[in-house]
């Protein structure tokens, strides 16, 4: 990661290079959680051919392995929504993320 590159950009670049996705969206959701970190919580929605024959657990393991350095460092949470292109075409909707308990309305 270069000095000017954000963690989000690093995640996007790694995922794009490794999976050649049909669809990729990396969202920084740090503002939805308590704490001072500005790049600590991310949501990934990704559709790729390589997920076609893989079960959900194997898909997650592949992404976790790829992003191990980020998960060992600044990234505290990573929500993964991983699809084959057919699954994505049937869904075509990005799942909503809940607010952290400390950000819920009282």
N, C-alpha and C positions, 0 to 999 in steps of 0.2 A: 504494500500500500504506500503510495507516495504521500508526501506531506499534505498536498492539496486535495487528495482523494478522500472522500468520506467512507465510512464503514458501509453505508448503503450502496455506494458505487462499487466497492470491492465485492460485496455479496452479489450484486447484479452481474458483474463481469465474470466472476467465477462460475455462477450458475449458467450463464449464457454460453461460456466456453465448454463447459462439461456436458451440458444436456441439449444444446441447440434447440431450445424450446420453441414450440408453436405459439405459446403464450407465456409471458413472464411479467409479474408485477411484484416488486419488493416495496413494502410500505413501512416507513418508520412510525411505529406506534408508541414511541417513548413518552409522548405527551399525554398518553392515556394512563400512565402509571406514575406512582409516587417516586420521589427521588430526584436527584439533580442531573442524572445522566441524560444526555440528549440523543444518544445513539446506542441504546441498550435493549430495546424491544422492537422486534421486526415481525412482519407477517409476509410470508412468501406464498404466492399463488403461481403455480407453474404447471404447464401441460407439455409433455414431451413424449416422443415416440418410444424412448427407452423405458418408459413406465408401462408400456402396453402389457407386457407379460409379467410384471412385478406386482407382488402383493404390497399393501400399504406399508407394512413394517419395513420391507426391503427398500421401498422408495425413500422412506424417512432415514434409514441407515445410510443410504447413498449421499443424501444431502448433508446429514450430520458429519459424515467423514470428510466431505469436501470443505465444509465450513468449520472444521475443528479448531483452527487457529483463532477464528473470531469468537467461537463459543468458549474457548479457554481464556479469552481476554475480555473485551468490552461488551460482548453480547450476552445479556442475561436471559433473554427469552426469545424463542423463535417459533412462531406459529406456522405450521406447514399445511398447505392445501395443495396436494400433488395429484395430478390427473394424467391419464392417457389422453391423446387428442379426441378420441371418441367420447370418453367420459366428460371432457371439457365441453365438447359440442352439445352434449345433452344437458349439461348444467348451465354453462355460459353465464355464471353469476359468481361474484366474489363473496365468500362468506363474511358476515359482519363479525367484528371482534367486540367482546364485552369490555367495559371500563374496569380498571383495577378496583378492588373493594374500597380503597381509600378515596377514589374519585366518584363513587356512586352517590347519587342525590340522597340526602337524608330526609 
